[in-house]
Amino acid sequence: MQEWKKIEDNKEQIEREKINTELSFLKSQINPHFFFNTLNNIYSLAITESKDTASAVMKLSSIMRYVLTDTQNNKVPLQSEVDFITNYIDLQLVRLTDKVKVDFLTGGVLENKQIAPLLFIPFIENAFKYGISTKDESAIEIKLVAKNEAVHFSVINTIVKSGNIIKDTTGIGINNVKRRLELLYQHKHKLTTAENNNQFIVHLDIDLT
Amino acid sequence: MMKCIAVDDEPLALQVITKYCEKISFLQLEKVFTNTDEAKEYLQHNAVDLIFLDIQMPDINGVQFYKNLTVKPQVIFTTAFKDYAVEGFNVDAIDYLLKPFEYDRFLKATYKAKEYLEFLSSQELQLNSLYVKVNYEMMKINLKDIELIEALDDYIKIYIKPTPVLTLMTLKSMLDKLPPKEFARIHRSYIVPLSKIEKFSKNKVTVAGKEVPIGSSYSDVYERLINISGHM
């Protein structure tokens, strides 16, 4: 009987480790293109002796520290995640033309809340990938509101009709985040996506309890 | 002086190219574009020797953009990712610049373009005539005498005065020998010398008194003729 319990314990332990490994693997999938692009932009800023060079380096540095160190923890303060998103958006804005309008709104109480890191960024990356054009006006609106013990997150972006035929790794990030949500917030999250009036809309609600 | 334009969806990348071009005396950067439609429009109305062209752009990939151009200047692709550079090999690019690129690397690419353009113009000067095989003899044809070239099964018929000549050749290989600025294929069966066109419409041209149809898959010729006539 004792022997049997030991085996069961072992099995559970192995299962947990498997999930942890899977989770850490899934988490590491931030698009490396972003880092390359940002370094390129910083190079451009430096070459043209722009006054924005130093602040861009600081933002990239914060992002890298966050992604490489802080997110090793299973949970991070919600405020840290919001700061990370703010820096990410700022760095994206450096490269865009004024044809695209980007808003990031936060609301509610962000303090004293913990959340699994990097759950929102794949949706934001996607909006920047599909919601920008250099020909037509487009808009990206990102909202994050913390109420009681829940976070409501949404991204609304214009769908840009693209003639771009380059295939890339789109979808991996989204699939990974779906899997992470299943593992971390089973029955505690609601993810919906919709297309409406030429807009792509993502809603993600997470119960943090 | 080489006239060039630069196309990139990111204004910052264009600033770098602008800055570099200012230092190169034989380059004249006419205009920069973030909008590929505007760049295409510009190219339809302005003669340009060279384009700096980003590959990874949100609306259209640079390689595709270049393939769609009716008149193709020389091109130097710029890209942040090696994977994209590979695509560029399918079109004849002068060079590929991997971002971020330093001034020296940029200068080297522009020198390549300069040398290539000089080579092309020296070739064009020499190419006043060519030889074709007619009845077991090589016969010299002066390009300025050609009125029309017609495909006849395995042969082509070159209309020159006083009598047309027949030679065993495909229309495609003939076209490759001719300077592209002076001759255009307008139909599966016809090549015409642009300078001898007397009249043209959307579906036919009159050259040396002969009416020749424009084939449906060669409809961009009309656009080209409009542009040429606009420049005269």
Interface residues (C-beta under 8 A of the other chain):
Chain A: H33 F36 N37 L39 N40 N41 Y43 S44 L45 I47 T48 V94 R95 L96 T97 K99 K129 I132 S133 T134 K135 V160 S162 G163 N164 I165 I166
Chain B: D9 E10 P11 L12 A13 Q15 V16 K19 T34 N35 T36 D37 I55 Q56 M57 P58 D59 I60 N61 Q64 A80 F81 Y84 E87 K99 P100
